[in-house]
Amino acid sequence: MTIRLDVDALKGLEDLAQATDRSKAWLAAQAVRSYLDVNQWQISAIRDALKRAGQKEARWLGHEEVDAWLASWGAPQERKPPR
């Protein structure tokens, strides 16, 4: 695999590799792993939400209903979440 980095990112990678006594490849692999860890949960959550949204018993809320609830946040008469 090959990656292209801009000059600043490459310099930062080289500096970090030297400071940590790690290879640039090791640091890049760790960065990819970290990125995957951070973002894979989103894909899973989206797939789960789509699955639930497609179920017969799924209930959809209108924009106005949700907007009114959000607008009440922090107000003395804060509304309960819509059901």
N, C-alpha and C positions, 0 to 999 in steps of 0.2 A: 504494500500500500504506500502511496505517496501523498503527502499533504503539502499544500502551498501556504506559506505564511507571509504576511507582510513584514517589512523590515523591523518594525517595532516589536511584533510578536516573536519573531525569530531571535532578536537580541534579548528579549525577556526570557525566552526559553534557554538560551545559551547561558545567561547570567544565573538563572535558577539551577541549571544543571551543574554549573561550576560550584555554586554556593552549597548545594546539597550533596555533592559528590555522586550524582546520579546521571545517567545518560539522558540525552534529549529524547531518545526513543522511549525510555522508561517513563519519563515525565509525560510525554504525549499519550502513551497508553493509559496512564493514570487519569489524565484529563478526559479522555474518551470514556473511560469507565465511570468517572464521576458524572459526566454529562448524561450517560445512559441511566444511571441510578436516579438522577434528578428527574429525567423526562419520561422514563418508562411507566411510572405510576400514572401519568396523565393519559397515556394510551389505554392503559387498563381501565381507568376510571371512565373514559369516554366510551369504550366498548361496553362497559357495564351499564352506563346510563342509557345508551342506545338500546340495549337489550331490554331494560326496564321500561323505556319509553314505548317500545313496541308491544308491550303486554296489554291484554284486553282490559285489565283493571286500571291501567295508567290514567291519571287525571291531570289535565293540563290547566294551568292558571293563565289568565289573561294578563297582558302587560299592565293594564290599569290597576288590577288588583295587587300585583306585586309592587308597582310603583307607589301606590298609596301606603302600603305597609312600610316600604323603605323610607319614604318621606316622613313617616311618623317616628323613626328612630331618634331617641334622645328627647322627644317631646314629652311634656307632662302626661299626655294621654296616648302614650305609645301603643300602637295596635299589636294584637297577637299575630303570629305568622298565619298567612292564609293556609287553609287546609285543602 
